[in-house]
Amino acid sequence: MALGPVMLDIEGLELSPADRQLLREPAVGGVILFSRNYESPEQIADLVSSIRALRSPPVLVAVDHEGGRVQRFREGFSAIPPMRRLGVEYDRDPDQALDCARMAGWLIASELRVAGIDLCFAPCVDLDRGVSAVIGDRAFHPDPEIVASLAAAFCGGLRSAGMAAVAKHFPGHGAVLADSHEKLPVDRREYGEILDDMRPYERLIANRRIAAVMLAHVVYPEVDSLPAGFSTQWIRHQLRAQLGFDGAVFCDDLSMKATASFGSMPKRARLALDAGCDMVLVCNDRPAATATVAALAEYSNPLSLVRLARLHGTGSVLRETLQASEQWQAAVTTFGRWLERPPLELNA
């Protein structure tokens, strides 16, 4: 059964009968995990295994696990510093920062691959403009060239551990105050100013560092009246034609309040898919997810199937083997020291 265009969530630590039934629907192509789904490394590995066993090929299993504030699995996983710490380190020692960015990507991917997880929705390549609280220290740096360099190193680390990179939130969420989880942000800058936010994507795409991009639920009225995730202009013209991106495109969670004025969940999903997205997320609203999956039961896009199939993780090692490796021990020691001291000490 081919991968469908909907990624959804599950409620608990193991699959319920209702989960199993829903995940077998043809429109389902992925599952995103949250903190509520995690109890221990052994439990999450069992859960992922049970999800993967439902379908052939298995659905994609993903998680937001960037480090800092956005790290769904804590106890039993290594603590990763927020990406801003890498940007601060870059200002002090660029080579050391790039090494640490690769190390962070490798560590995240290695630990997630032990559990069988395919994707981490990272890196966040929004610019650190000091405006968006929801982005904040998730961003590497204000300078797009530095962001591109650190993100490229981070992506290389992910790939070396068998995980594709998903850059977000295209074309950029860093210049708006509003949180798209709560309302629809509007970025009124001219197109020429937004180009700075797109420069990390341009470099990452040109160097084939990323396999997927996630769109921002933000309106840029100088370019289009629709949010980027519903916008043919942003997806087909800017991302595909202008930047030459041929990977998978994710629409961010359609349950966010930013999309509420665009109709029912099935209608929102159709808007995103018709605009050029390959997969949409519908989280924390089971009735809406069920309705969306039913509405898209006959949906098929051959190009999307190819793009999504490339996102399955490759390779993994036993948890014990990973933790016995010098590479894992060095990474954990390095980031442990960072997290033990205040960020300002990195400027010393």
C-alpha positions, -999 to 999 in steps of 0.1 A, spaced: 0 0 0 15 34 -10 20 62 14 -10 85 17 -8 123 20 -19 126 57 4 125 88 -15 122 121 -9 115 158 -19 89 183 -31 93 218 -11 71 241 19 49 248 7 21 226 -17 17 197 -53 14 205 -77 -6 182 -90 27 168 -54 38 160 -48 5 142 -79 9 121 -72 45 112 -35 39 104 -45 13 78 -65 38 58 -50 45 24 -48 83 29 -25 79 59 12 82 52 27 91 85 26 93 123 40 122 143 49 114 179 46 137 209 58 137 245 26 119 256 37 90 235 70 86 253 78 67 285 112 51 279 135 42 251 123 6 252 86 17 251 91 41 222 109 15 202 81 -10 207 55 16 197 74 25 165 77 -12 157 40 -17 161 33 13 139 57 1 112 42 -34 112 7 -22 102 16 -14 66 40 -24 38 58 -2 30 55 12 66 42 47 72 67 74 80 73 80 117 84 115 127 89 137 158 98 173 166 132 168 183 153 199 175 169 203 209 163 230 235 126 237 241 115 214 213 127 179 223 98 155 227 118 127 244 138 136 275 145 109 301 167 82 284 177 106 255 206 130 254 198 166 261 205 188 231 211 225 235 190 250 216 204 259 182 210 295 192 239 281 213 255 269 181 252 304 167 268 320 197 296 295 195 300 303 158 307 340 167 335 328 189 349 299 169 333 291 136 351 257 130 342 245 165 306 255 160 303 237 127 318 205 143 292 208 171 264 213 146 274 181 128 276 164 162 242 176 172 226 163 140 244 130 143 234 126 180 197 134 174 194 111 144 214 82 160 193 81 191 160 84 171 171 57 146 177 33 175 140 36 181 132 31 144 120 67 139 124 80 103 123 117 106 131 146 129 115 178 117 147 198 118 166 220 113 147 252 120 164 277 96 143 307 105 165 337 111 170 349 147 155 383 143 146 388 179 109 392 170 92 358 171 89 342 206 77 309 192 110 307 172 133 324 196 163 303 205 153 276 181 170 297 154 207 294 148 216 330 141 205 364 126 229 361 96 215 340 68 249 328 56 258 316 91 224 299 94 230 282 61 265 270 72 254 257 106 223 241 91 243 224 64 266 209 90 236 198 111 220 182 81 253 163 73 252 150 108 216 137 104 224 121 71 255 103 85 232 86 110 207 76 83 181 104 86 169 129 60 167 166 69 135 187 69 142 224 69 115 247 83 95 271 82 96 282 46 100 310 35 107 322 71 88 326 104 114 348 122 100 382 113 65 379 127 54 384 163 23 362 162 25 325 170 8 305 142 -4 280 168 -27 308 181 -34 331 152 -25 337 116 7 358 114 11 384 86 46 394 74 42 427 55 77 430 43 85 435 7 97 405 -13 132 418 -15 135 416 23 120 381 25 148 369 2 172 370 31 151 345 49 152 323 18 189 323 15 196 293 38 171 273 17 188 284 -15 222 271 -2 208 239 14 190 230 -18 219 238 -41 241 216 -20 214 189 -18 215 189 20 177 187 26 152 161 15 121 179 27 108 214 35 80 224 59 59 255 51 51 283 74 15 292 84 23 328 76 8 352 51 32 374 31 7 398 13 34 413 -9 36 379 -26 3 361 -20 -29 366 1 -28 329 12 -6 314 39 26 298 24 12 263 30 -18 270 8 1 291 -18 9 279 -53 31 310 -56 53 300 -27 54 263 -33 54 258 -71 70 291 -82 93 301 -54 104 268 -38 102 245 -68 108 267 -98 130 295 -84 151 275 -59 149 242 -78 137 221 -49 127 185 -59 121 170 -25 90 165 -3 70 195 9 51 193 42 23 216 53 26 223 90 -1 212 114 -35 221 99 -50 221 134 -31 253 143 -54 283 147 -37 301 119 -56 279 94 -90 280 112 -106 305 88 -99 283 57 -128 259 62 -131 223 74 -100 202 79 -106 182 47 -109 215 28 -77 228 43 -59 196 34 -71 199 -2 -60 235 -3 -25 225 8 -22 195 -15 -36 214 -45 -10 242 -39 18 216 -41 23 201 -7 31 163 -6 19 157 29 -2 175 55 -2 172 93 -34 169 112 -27 167 150 -46 166 183 -80 165 166 -90 129 160 -124 136 145 -108 161 120 -81 136 112 -107 109 106 -127 132 83 -96 142 64 -85 107 58 -119 97 46 -121 127 22 -87 118 7 -93 81 4 -89 82 -34 -62 108 -35 -30 99 -53 0 119 -66 27 97 -82 54 124 -77 46 128 -40 49 90 -36 84 91 -49 94 121 -28 80 106 4 95 72 -2 129 88 0 123 99 36 125 65 53 154 62 77 183 39 69 204 18 92 205 17 129 225 2 158 216 -13 191 212 13 219 239 -4 239 263 -3 209 256 34 203 262 44 239 294 24 240 308 43 210 334 70 214 315 93 191 283 91 213 303 96 245 321 126 231 289 142 219 271 137 252 301 151 271 304 182 249 267 191 251 265 183 288 292 209 295 273 234 274 241 228 293 258 231 327 268 267 322 250 299 313 249 307 275 268 340 280 299 320 290 302 310 254 312 346 245 341 346 269 
